[in-house]
Amino acid sequence: MSSILKWREIFIYLFFFPFLNSCTRPEDNAIKPLRQYVPSQDSIRALASVSHLPKIDTIEISGMQFHPGEVKVHKGDTIVWKNDDLVAHCVTGTKSNAWTSSKINAGASWKMGVDISSDYFCAIHLVMKGKIIVE
């Protein structure tokens, strides 16, 4: 007799429990407002310490000159040299030719991320000079 009672309880549990468990009230399915995000004091301090977001500065090459001839940027900025002249030019760092663009054809451009101040020139036309000042 106890085994029949046991099987009956198992049957009721297996058959009815999923249905009873899935019953919900209308308020259970209501859309609940999202919790508003409040940044921690540490994340606010970290954002406040960032004084500059990287940006892109453009130097135009025209009339056998760099325009502007001197540019002030921040560490991590990118400089784009755009050749609007009729002939090819290049951009080369003066300190042991530490960096160079190779040839920039008319209408083309070249970009470089900057971390340190540097003087530069056009190795094709030595009279062309410019300066990068990293603040």
N, C-alpha and C positions, 0 to 999 in steps of 0.2 A: 504494500500500500504506500509506503513512503517513497518508493521509486516512481510511482505514478504521480504522486504529488510533486516530486522533484522535477519530472519532465514537464509537468504542467506549468510550473513556475518558470522554467527555462523557456518554454514556448511563449508564454505571456511576455516575458522580458525581451526575447528576441523579436517578437512580432509587433508589440505595441510600444515599446520604449522609443524606437526611432520616431514614431509618429507623435508621441507625447513630447519628445524633446524638440521637435521642429516647430511646435506651436509658438507663435510670437504674438506680442501685442502690437498695435499700430505704432505706438510711440517708440518701440524698439527699432523700427525702420526709418524713423524720422531723420532728416539730414541735420547733423549736429554741426554747429559752427566750428571752424578750425581754431585751434589755439594760436593766439598771436605770438609771433617770434619776438623775443626780447633778447638782444645780444648781451653777452656777458661783459663785465667790465674789462676782462683781459682782451677780448676781441676788439672792444672800442679803443683801448690803448694801442693795440697793434695797428689798427687802421690809422689812428692819429699820428703814429710814428712814420707812416709813409708820407713823405713830403712831396713826392713827385711820381707821377705815372709816366712811363716811357712814351715818347712822342717821336714823330718823324719830321725832320727838317729838310728842306730842299735847297740845294745850291745850284743855281743855273750857270751853265758855261755858255758864254756868248761874247762876241767881240774880242776873243782871245783873253778873256778874264773870267775869274770866278766871282759870281754875284750871290750873296755878299762875300767879300774877300775874307772877312772874319766872322765866325759864327760862334755864339755861346750856347752850349747845350748842357744837359745833365748826363751823368753816367748812366749808361743803358739806353740812351736815345739812339735813333737811327738817322743817318744822314744819307740823302739821295742826291747824287750829282746827275743833273739832267743836261745833256749836251744839245743846246739849241744853236750851236755854231755850224758853220758850213764844212768844217773839217773835223777829223777825229782828234780826240784828246785822251789823256789818262790822268789818273790821280794817284800820286805816290807819296808816302810819308817820308819826311826828310831824315829821320833818325835811322841810318843804315838801311834805308829803303825797307823798313819793317813791314810795310803793307803796300800793295799796289792794285789798281783796278784792271790792269792791262788796257787795251785800246777800247775807248768808248766811241763808237761811230756816231756820226751826226744823226740826231733824232733818238738816240738810245740813252739809257741811263744805267747807273750802277749804284748800289747801296751798301752801307757798312754800319754795323753797330759800333758805337764809340764808348770807350772806358777811360781813356787818358787824353790829355791835351796833346796836340801835335801840329806842327807846321807841315804843309804839303805843297807839291808843285806838279806841273805837267812835265813828264820826262820827255815828251815829244817837243814841247815848246817851253824851254827853260825859263822864259820871262814870266810865265804864269805861276803865281804863288797864292797860297791861302793859309788860313790859320783856323784851327779848331780849339776852342777853350772849353774844357769840361769843368763845370762849377760843382 
